[in-house]
Structure formats: structure tokens, C-alpha cells
Amino acid sequence: MEQGRQYLIEWLSDKQELGKAPAKIEYTFEFDRNDLHYYVYRFKKGLMGKWMIGICGFDGDDMENIGHVFSGMDEYEENGAPELAQHMAQFLYEYWRKQAGGVDIQEVFKQNLKYISQTEVDAEKIARQFVKTETRFFLTVGTVDVPSGKVTVADPLCYLSGEHVIAPVLEREIPKGSYPVEVSICRHDDIGIRMCTARLKIKDTKAVRYELAKSTEDTAAFKAKDGIMHGYPVDAGMMCFIDADAAKNYDKFITKWHTENPGKNHYDDYFQAFFEESDKKLPAYQREGGDFIEWANPDTGERMVQISSGFGDGFYQSFWGFDESGEVCELIAPLVDPDLYDS
């Protein structure tokens, strides 16, 4: 219930909707339709405004955002709300089926959420993503400077700066240096262009096995009595590879930028221009507006790479790749499983 409320607030805050969080929002009731469970809310744009209706749907007990968040800004009326909410849910269902060209998008999201949360990956499955076919291709999208030898994988827009930093530093260190980042990409009529696996190449050798990239205990995303949860959350549809010390400098830069640009958003008013420029240079390999950038901190010169996280929000894992000699040759971040569509 609370998770749905937060997703609806985020959706309403988009500049194409209310452009800000609602002044008031309240849970009203819930229902099931098309194998999804929907929560219904009423909200006010301003304190003196009328109540309007919005919904958020989930796949069973999995409280991940699967795109079933919507409001037509219709007035909330007690008698008509149940019927109107049912119509809104059906609209979302048909919209996503149309977007997916008839593919059951709910099942796609569900299967991909399992894929990104797994703690083991098959080396051959990853290798196939970096072989060009009619639907698959890959390219180098930038370089990451790692002067400390310590790597952070995180959501750069939501969790790498600000009050709620969640920037796990990986336990294993690599030789200090600068490394290219590749990304495998799939393109299908059903889902368009999607970033599949981001890969930081440490050595020019082939990975024959992968091992979960564990976070240090003090920087882990989540901690519990029985241990820590490795991986990183994504709430802004973006991931990055960055040096651990450079991540701290990134936080300083973004904090300074907000001080100099009060009331502005560091994606819309700063990073968006970089992504649009990337799109202009390589329009065939990314969606409109851009899916990847190499960015250098203007204050330190340290380079990082940001990449769209496939289907957006979720909890992702990263893995160290080892070559035949047993040495680390790469670090990967699986984002989308292209086998879901090729099959």
C-alpha cells in the first residue's frame, strides 16, 4: 500500500503530469484485475483543490514498479470510483500489451526481475550477448578512471549523491588504471532498444566463469542481523561504473551544482543534455533521448560511465568475470535478458 503510494507520487511529480508531488494523497481501496493487484488512491494537486483518482498495480506480493501507475486526473467520486478504477486498470493492461506488440509485458517484467536479482550467471549466456546478430549488437560507450583500484556500481541519479546515498563499494580491488566500458544491446519490434549487460573490461581476455561481486560491509545497500545484501538499488532507471573515491567527488560536485542551481533537477537541467548529445552521435544504438554517456567531473577530471538500466527500476547485481588463468578480466552488470525475446 505504502509502496504504491510512493510510486504514484513519483509518477505525478513528473513534469508531464502534475510536475510536483500532490498536496495530499490517501489510500482508498484495492482490487484485482488481469492477474494484478491494484491499490487506489485519491489525491489533491493543491490543498483547496478537488480530490482526483490514481492507481498503482503490482504482480502479487512483488512490490516492484511494473509500469501500472496512472491517473487521468479524473475527479474522485465515492460512488463512481470502483468502476473508474477498473477502467483505468484495463487501459494500462491494453496499453502495455500494445507497447509490447502483443507480448505479455507483465510476464516479461516478472521474468526479468528474477534475472537481475539472481546471484549466479552463466558465462556462455553472457558471451552470446556480445556476438552480433540480427537482434543483438554491442559497442564501447566510454572509459572509467579507477585511480583508487576500488569500484562502485550504483544508480548515479538517485543514490550517488544527496541525503540518501547508497553506493556499494566492491570488496575486490583491481589494478589502478582506466578501463573501457562495453554494453550489449538488443533490439526487437516488441520492446524496442534495450541495454542488456554493461561490462567493465579489465583485461582483454575471455571470461569463463562469473562470481558475485560482493560489497564491503560498511557500504552495502542493506544490512541485516544475518548478513548484508549485495547489489544495488535503481530508482532512476540508470546505473553506473565509477571509482569509489571518484564517487565521493561526484557527490561534492552534484551538491555544489544544486547550491548554484536552486530548485533545479540534476537530470533534467544538467545530465539530460549529455544524453541527448549521445543520442545524436549514435542514434541507432539507443532510444530517443539517449541511453548511455561517458561523463568527466569538471572539478577533478575523473571519468565515469552511466547506462540506462534496461527496464528501469529494481535491485540489480554485478559479477566479476574470471578468465582461464583464474584472473579477473571484467566486471559485468546484467540488466535485461535478451533470451526472453529471442525465445
Long-range contacts (C-beta under 8 A, 24 or more apart in sequence): 1-27, 1-30, 1-39, 3-58, 3-63, 4-39, 4-41, 4-56, 4-58, 4-63, 4-69, 5-39, 5-41, 5-56, 7-56, 7-65, 7-69, 8-41, 8-43, 8-54, 8-55, 8-56, 8-69, 8-71, 10-69, 11-54, 11-69, 11-70, 11-71, 12-43, 12-54, 12-71, 15-268, 17-71, 18-45, 23-47, 23-49, 25-54, 28-76, 28-81, 29-81, 29-82, 29-85, 31-82, 31-85, 31-86, 31-89, 33-57, 33-86, 33-89, 33-90, 33-93, 34-89, 34-90, 34-93, 34-106, 35-59, 35-106, 36-66, 36-68, 36-89, 36-93, 36-106, 38-68, 38-85, 38-89, 40-81, 40-85, 42-76, 42-81, 43-71, 50-75, 50-76, 51-75, 51-76, 52-76, 53-81, 53-84, 53-85, 53-88, 55-85, 55-88, 55-89, 55-92, 57-89, 57-92, 59-106, 59-109, 59-110, 62-110, 62-113, 64-109, 64-113, 64-313, 64-314, 65-312, 65-313, 66-105, 66-106, 66-109, 66-110, 67-92, 67-96, 67-105, 67-109, 68-92, 68-93, 68-96, 100-190, 100-191, 101-189, 101-190, 101-191, 102-190, 103-190, 103-191, 103-341, 108-191, 108-311, 108-340, 109-311, 111-337, 111-340, 112-310, 112-311, 112-336, 112-337, 112-340, 113-314, 115-334, 115-336, 115-337, 115-340, 116-310, 116-314, 116-315, 116-316, 116-317, 116-334, 116-335, 117-231, 117-314, 117-315, 117-316, 117-317, 118-317, 119-212, 119-230, 119-317, 120-210, 120-212, 121-210, 121-319, 121-332, 121-334, 123-207, 123-208, 123-209, 123-210, 123-321, 125-339, 126-197, 126-207, 126-210, 126-321, 126-332, 126-334, 127-206, 127-207, 129-184, 129-186, 129-196, 129-197, 129-338, 130-182, 130-184, 130-197, 130-199, 135-186, 135-187, 135-188, 135-338, 135-341, 135-342, 136-184, 136-185, 136-186, 136-187, 136-196, 136-338, 137-184, 137-185, 137-187, 137-285, 138-182, 138-183, 138-184, 138-185, 139-182, 139-183, 139-185, 139-282, 139-285, 140-180, 140-181, 140-182, 141-181, 141-182, 141-183, 141-292, 141-293, 141-294, 141-305, 141-307, 142-180, 142-181, 142-292, 142-293, 142-294, 142-303, 142-305, 143-178, 143-179, 143-180, 143-181, 143-294, 143-303, 143-305, 144-178, 144-179, 144-181, 144-200, 144-241, 144-242, 144-243, 144-303, 144-304, 144-305, 145-178, 145-243, 145-246, 145-301, 145-302, 145-303, 145-304, 146-174, 146-176, 146-177, 146-178, 146-179, 146-243, 147-176, 147-243, 147-245, 147-246, 147-302, 148-176, 148-243, 148-244, 148-245, 148-246, 149-173, 149-174, 149-175, 149-176, 150-243, 150-244, 150-245, 151-200, 151-241, 151-242, 151-243, 151-244, 151-331, 152-219, 152-241, 152-242, 152-243, 152-244, 152-247, 153-213, 153-232, 153-239, 153-240, 153-241, 153-316, 153-318, 153-331, 153-333, 154-232, 154-239, 154-240, 154-242, 154-247, 155-232, 155-233, 155-234, 155-235, 155-236, 155-238, 155-239, 155-240, 155-309, 156-236, 156-238, 156-239, 156-240, 156-242, 156-250, 156-304, 156-306, 157-236, 157-238, 157-266, 157-267, 157-271, 157-306, 158-234, 158-235, 158-236, 158-238, 159-232, 159-233, 159-235, 160-240, 160-242, 160-247, 160-250, 160-251, 160-254, 161-250, 161-251, 161-254, 161-255, 161-266, 162-251, 162-254, 162-255, 165-251, 166-221, 166-232, 166-233, 167-219, 167-232, 167-244, 167-247, 168-215, 168-216, 168-219, 168-220, 168-221, 168-230, 168-231, 168-232, 169-215, 169-216, 169-219, 169-244, 170-213, 170-214, 170-215, 170-216, 170-318, 170-331, 171-213, 171-214, 171-215, 171-216, 172-213, 172-214, 172-320, 172-328, 174-202, 174-328, 174-331, 175-202, 178-303, 181-241, 181-294, 181-305, 181-307, 183-292, 183-307, 184-338, 185-285, 185-286, 186-336, 186-338, 186-341, 186-342, 188-341, 190-341, 191-341, 192-287, 193-285, 193-286, 193-287, 193-291, 194-310, 194-311, 194-335, 194-336, 194-338, 195-286, 195-291, 195-292, 195-307, 195-308, 195-309, 195-310, 195-335, 195-336, 196-310, 196-334, 196-335, 196-336, 196-337, 196-338, 197-332, 197-333, 197-334, 197-335, 197-336, 198-239, 198-241, 198-305, 198-307, 198-332, 198-333, 198-335, 199-321, 199-330, 199-331, 199-332, 199-333, 200-241, 200-330, 200-331, 200-332, 201-329, 201-330, 202-328, 202-329, 202-330, 202-331, 203-323, 203-327, 203-328, 203-329, 203-330, 204-329, 205-323, 205-324, 205-325, 205-327, 205-329, 206-323, 206-324, 206-329, 207-321, 207-322, 207-323, 207-329, 207-330, 207-332, 208-322, 208-323, 208-324, 209-321, 209-322, 210-319, 210-320, 210-321, 210-322, 210-332, 211-319, 211-320, 211-322, 212-317, 212-319, 212-320, 213-317, 213-318, 213-319, 213-320, 213-331, 221-315, 230-317, 231-315, 231-316, 231-317, 231-318, 232-315, 232-316, 232-318, 233-314, 233-315, 233-316, 234-309, 234-312, 234-313, 234-314, 234-315, 234-316, 235-313, 236-267, 236-313, 237-308, 237-309, 237-312, 237-313, 238-306, 238-307, 238-308, 238-309, 239-306, 239-307, 239-309, 239-316, 239-333, 239-335, 240-304, 240-305, 240-306, 240-307, 241-304, 241-305, 241-331, 241-333, 242-302, 242-304, 242-305, 243-302, 243-304, 246-297, 246-300, 246-302, 246-304, 249-297, 249-299, 249-300, 249-302, 250-297, 250-302, 250-304, 252-299, 253-297, 253-298, 253-299, 253-300, 271-295, 271-306, 307-333, 307-335, 309-335, 310-335, 310-336, 311-335, 311-336
